Amino acid sequence: MSTPGLFVLGATHHRAALAVREKLALDATAAALLHAELAALPGLREFTVLSTCNRIEFYGVAENGDVAARVAAAFCARQRFNREEFDKICLGLGDEAAVRHLLEVAAGLDSQMLGETEIFGQVKAAYAAAQTAGNTGPVLNRVFQKCFQAAKHVRTHTAITEGHVSVANVAVDLAISIFGGLADARILLLGAGEIGEKTARAFQSRGAASVTVASRRLERAMELARALGASALPFEQREARLAEFDIVVCATAAPGMVLGLDAIATAMARRPAQPLFLIDQALPRDVDPAAAELENVFLYNLDDLAQITERNRLAREAEVGKGRAILADRAAALWRAVAPQLAASVPTQTRGEAAPQKPASA
């Protein structure tokens, strides 16, 4: 691109397997360092980084066609990931196509679990963080704000969110199929973040009465336990007391596994006739994958849960075309409004500048 342009690049569940996404995932330290590096990258006018379990994407405004490649190079260097391998799985879109992609992502149309609603909040959080850091400007401010409006419109005017396709509800359905009911099931939640909390609440909404929360920060575990009407457990006791539980929801932000094979095998020796259902919602994974080979252990990770939801996608497929048509029209209108901003050279417009308050026509 010889003139300034909008771009998105990254890797998603479409082409990057779970094991690859684990290597690409940004922890807090790496994310902070990369953001600082990108903020100083010549030619990158604005940028936002969207990092979830299923995608790492960089949305940016570039002064020339070399900038996106330099963003990819900086990211691969930071993650120590082979650049040639990244190029094989990399998504790369520009201008109107980039706008349309963002709208589809926020609306849940590009998700591994079609129509899921968590991604909307994740996109909003990524944009808010970039805006607070001063990394957005007039172009991305307008694009993201219009993106949120479009995503809400699609959810309101289509049936794209109907049916169980969320990780939480799919996990509950699986548990019911294993145990026949949840009234007597003892549930351990490892991790006190939003994903784990949603899953715990989903279990409670379907009849689960016994929930225990464990987190690296005991005070946070106790806080969530109070909110759920549950019990709290010191995190360091998780493996020693594993045999007491029937269902374990793993959703920590730990850099490595928190439930090892030996601990799971020991727990099963103490409850040989009782199944153990392990739900690994973490990235990187919390549970040793080898545990799936143990008798009476049912282990499902993010990719496993996504495969199960494919049958639920069928009920939503008719709505996908409708949603994409709506977003294609909105993306085209938004691009017509944004393109002149990109073409114009206005030195006074800098990262972090607030978007125009007057409603735009796009």
Order of alpha helices (4+ residues) and beta strands (2+ residues): beta-alpha-alpha-beta-beta-alpha-alpha-beta-alpha-alpha-alpha-alpha-beta-alpha-beta-alpha-beta-beta-alpha-beta-beta-alpha-alpha-alpha
